[in-house]
Amino acid sequence: MKRTTGWGVSLCALALMAVAGCGTSTAPANNAGGTSTGAGSNNQEKTTAIGINATVDSNAQPGDGKIVVGVDNTYPPMEYMDPTDPTKLVGFDIDLGDALGQVLHKQVIWKPTAWDGIQTGLLSKKYDVIISSMNDTPDRRKTIDFIDYMNFGQAIVVKKGNQGNIQSINDLKGKNVGVEISTTSEDALKKTGGVNIKEYNSFPDAFQDLANDRLDAAVVDEVVARYYINLQPDKYQMAGQPFESEPVGIGIRKDETQLEKDLKDALDQIKADGTYDKIYTYWFGKE
């Protein structure tokens, strides 16, 4: 996902994919990357894959024995406040960070931070690291380092069965395709050309239209596609392979060489012992 700004999420949008009867979402579309909105299966919001309840403290300061993490907590399914309990921070990144802390025997404290100031906060030492779906880009690497833990790009979602036999972005030419307004998903379709683009303020509305045959496909961040498909595998499937893939990583100051090494080693450990796969499968289903 190509995140550059934060954005709001309505509870109605969160519930739309799991239950019928919710009205049209009005969640604003003000992030510059493919949007992510999710809901829990069987009307229950997901919480944690590893049995750790995240510690949230807006006033936390870095110190010995703990890792303070800057996070924009408005980006489901990666990091967001549980609608059924607004005090609870949940998401893939949250489980990942807490698992790393467990390996390092350090308490992880999550410090909610607005996206537009999250990198500045890291450089001014308001927290130790950023774990918040941040793309590892050459421009960002000029000022901070990254520990990459995931790669994903844009994905095409179609109705189960893929009656249109869509396999790539070029197959979308002449098709009605839903996309959230002002996102890199929309940019990709515009570059392709010949696609009948239908813009939405939030992706739950696009998925609803796809289910009701008003769209041939929708283009969304891969991470969101996998999350939605995992929630409703009887309705949706991914068409072809994701495209425009980019790495996502933990942001860390360049002078934190020991912490960077420790986190890299911890990441290697949770990948080797199956914890990473457990978290991934819990939030997105199997590859």
C-alpha positions in Angstrom: 0.0 0.0 0.0 1.2 3.5 -0.8 0.2 5.3 2.3 1.0 9.0 2.6 -1.8 10.3 4.8 -4.2 9.0 7.5 -7.9 8.6 7.0 -11.1 8.0 9.0 -13.2 4.8 9.1 -16.9 4.6 9.8 -18.3 1.7 11.9 -20.9 1.2 9.2 -18.2 0.6 6.6 -16.5 -1.8 9.0 -19.6 -3.8 9.3 -20.8 -3.7 5.7 -18.7 -6.6 4.5 -19.9 -8.9 7.3 -23.6 -8.1 7.6 -26.3 -6.8 5.2 -28.5 -3.8 5.8 -25.9 -1.2 6.7 -26.3 2.1 4.8 -23.9 3.7 2.4 -20.5 4.4 4.0 -19.3 8.0 4.2 -15.8 7.3 5.3 -13.5 9.9 3.8 -11.1 9.0 1.0 -8.1 11.1 1.9 -5.2 8.6 1.8 -3.0 8.4 -1.2 -2.7 4.7 -1.2 -5.1 1.9 -1.9 -7.6 1.9 1.0 -8.1 -0.7 3.6 -11.3 -1.3 5.5 -12.2 -4.6 7.3 -14.8 -6.4 9.4 -14.7 -9.4 11.6 -16.2 -12.7 10.2 -19.5 -13.9 11.6 -20.2 -10.4 12.9 -17.3 -10.6 15.3 -14.4 -8.1 15.0 -11.0 -9.8 14.8 -8.8 -9.1 17.8 -5.4 -10.9 18.1 -3.7 -13.8 16.5 -1.2 -14.4 19.4 -3.2 -13.7 22.6 -1.6 -10.5 23.5 -3.7 -7.4 24.2 -1.8 -4.4 22.9 -0.7 -1.7 25.4 -1.6 1.8 24.2 -0.3 5.0 25.8 -0.4 8.3 24.0 2.1 9.8 26.6 4.6 7.0 26.5 8.3 7.9 26.2 11.2 5.7 25.1 13.2 4.0 27.8 15.0 0.9 29.0 13.0 -2.4 29.0 10.4 -1.2 26.5 9.9 -0.4 22.8 7.6 2.6 22.1 6.1 2.3 18.7 4.6 5.1 16.6 1.4 4.0 14.9 -1.4 5.6 12.9 -4.3 3.6 14.3 -6.7 4.3 11.5 -5.8 1.7 8.9 -7.6 -1.6 9.1 -6.8 -4.5 8.9 -3.2 -3.4 9.7 -3.7 -1.2 12.7 -7.0 0.2 14.0 -9.2 0.5 17.1 -11.6 -2.3 17.6 -15.1 -0.9 16.9 -16.6 -3.2 19.6 -14.1 -1.9 22.1 -12.6 1.5 21.1 -9.9 1.2 23.7 -8.4 -1.9 22.1 -5.8 -1.6 19.3 -5.8 -4.5 16.9 -4.4 -5.5 13.5 -1.7 -7.4 11.7 1.0 -4.8 12.5 -0.1 -4.8 16.2 0.3 -8.6 16.5 3.6 -8.4 14.6 5.1 -5.8 16.9 3.9 -7.5 20.1 5.4 -10.8 18.8 8.7 -9.1 18.3 8.6 -7.6 21.8 7.9 -11.1 23.2 11.0 -12.5 21.5 13.1 -9.5 22.8 11.6 -9.7 26.3 10.6 -6.1 26.1 7.2 -4.4 26.6 5.8 -2.9 23.5 3.9 0.3 24.0 1.9 1.7 21.1 1.7 5.4 20.7 -1.1 6.6 18.4 0.3 9.3 16.0 -1.2 11.2 13.1 0.2 9.8 9.8 1.4 13.2 8.5 3.7 13.6 11.4 4.8 10.1 12.1 8.2 10.2 10.5 9.0 13.6 12.2 8.0 12.0 15.6 10.5 9.2 15.0 13.3 11.6 14.2 12.5 13.7 17.3 12.7 10.6 19.4 9.1 10.5 20.5 9.2 6.8 20.0 11.7 4.1 19.1 10.3 2.8 15.8 7.3 3.1 13.4 5.2 0.0 12.8 2.4 1.4 10.7 2.2 -0.1 7.2 5.0 2.2 6.0 6.4 1.6 2.5 10.1 1.4 2.3 11.0 4.0 -0.4 14.2 5.5 -1.6 13.1 8.9 -0.4 12.3 7.8 3.1 15.6 5.9 3.3 17.4 9.2 3.0 16.5 9.9 6.6 15.5 6.6 8.3 16.2 2.9 7.9 13.8 0.1 7.4 13.4 -3.5 8.4 11.1 -5.0 5.7 8.6 -7.6 6.7 6.1 -7.7 3.9 5.6 -7.1 0.2 2.4 -6.4 -1.5 0.9 -4.3 -4.3 -2.4 -3.8 -6.1 -4.8 -6.6 -6.6 -7.9 -7.2 -8.8 -10.9 -8.6 -7.0 -13.8 -10.2 -8.9 -16.9 -12.2 -8.0 -16.4 -15.8 -7.1 -16.1 -17.8 -10.4 -14.5 -14.9 -12.3 -17.1 -15.2 -15.2 -15.3 -12.4 -17.1 -12.1 -14.5 -17.1 -10.1 -11.5 -15.9 -6.4 -12.3 -15.3 -4.5 -9.1 -15.5 -4.9 -5.3 -15.5 -5.0 -5.3 -19.3 -8.1 -7.5 -19.1 -9.9 -4.6 -17.4 -10.1 -2.5 -20.6 -13.7 -2.0 -21.5 -14.8 -3.3 -18.1 -16.6 -1.4 -15.3 -14.1 -1.3 -12.4 -14.5 0.1 -8.9 -11.7 2.0 -7.3 -11.4 4.4 -4.3 -11.0 8.0 -5.4 -7.5 9.6 -5.2 -5.6 6.3 -4.6 -2.7 4.6 -6.3 -5.2 2.0 -7.4 -7.0 4.6 -9.4 -3.7 5.9 -10.8 -2.8 2.4 -12.0 -6.1 2.1 -13.9 -5.7 5.5 -15.5 -2.2 4.5 -16.7 -3.7 1.4 -18.3 -6.3 3.3 -20.2 -9.6 2.1 -21.7 -11.0 1.2 -18.3 -14.5 2.4 -17.3 -13.5 3.6 -13.8 -16.2 4.1 -11.2 -14.9 6.1 -8.2 -16.0 5.4 -4.6 -15.5 7.3 -1.4 -14.8 4.0 0.4 -14.1 0.5 -0.7 -17.0 -1.3 1.1 -19.3 0.5 -1.4 -17.3 -0.8 -4.3 -17.4 -4.4 -3.0 -21.1 -4.2 -2.5 -21.6 -3.1 -6.1 -19.3 -5.9 -7.2 -21.4 -8.4 -5.3 -24.6 -6.9 -7.0 -23.1 -7.2 -10.5 -22.8 -3.4 -11.0 -19.0 -3.9 -11.4 -16.9 -6.4 -13.3 -14.0 -5.9 -10.8 -12.5 -3.8 -8.2 -8.8 -2.8 -7.7 -7.5 -2.5 -4.2 -4.4 -3.0 -2.1 -3.4 -6.7 -2.0 -3.6 -6.7 1.8 -7.2 -5.5 1.7 -8.1 -7.9 -1.0 -6.8 -10.9 1.0 -8.6 -9.6 4.1 -12.0 -9.2 2.4 -11.7 -12.5 0.5 -10.8 -14.3 3.8 -14.0 -12.8 5.3 -16.3 -13.8 2.5 -14.6 -16.5 0.3 -18.0 -17.4 -1.1 -18.4 -14.0 -2.7 -15.0 -12.8 -3.9 -11.7 -14.0 -5.3 -8.5 -12.5 -6.6 -7.9 -12.4 -10.3 -4.4 -13.0 -11.6 -1.4 -11.8 -9.6 -0.9 -8.6 -7.6 1.1 -5.9 -9.5 3.2 -2.9 -8.6 4.5 -4.6 -5.5 6.5 -2.6 -2.9 8.1 -3.5 0.5 6.6 -2.5 3.8 8.9 -2.2 6.8 9.5 -1.0 10.3 10.9 2.5 10.3 13.9 3.2 12.6 16.4 5.9 13.2 19.7 5.4 11.5 21.6 5.7 14.8 19.7 2.9 16.4 22.0 0.2 15.1 21.7 -2.2 18.0 17.9 -2.0 18.2 17.8 -2.5 14.4 19.9 -5.6 14.7 17.8 -7.0 17.6 14.5 -6.4 15.7 15.9 -8.0 12.5 17.0 -11.1 14.5 13.6 -11.2 16.2 11.8 -11.0 12.9 13.9 -13.9 11.6 13.0 -15.9 14.6 9.2 -15.4 14.3 9.4 -16.3 10.7 11.4 -19.4 11.4 9.2 -20.6 14.3 5.9 -20.1 12.4 4.6 -17.1 14.4 4.7 -14.8 11.4 2.7 -17.2 9.3 0.2 -17.7 12.1 -0.4 -13.9 12.3 -0.6 -13.6 8.5 -3.1 -16.4 8.2 -5.2 -15.1 11.0 -5.7 -11.7 9.3 -5.5 -12.5 5.6 -6.0 -16.3 5.2 -3.6 -18.6 3.4 -1.6 -17.5 0.4 
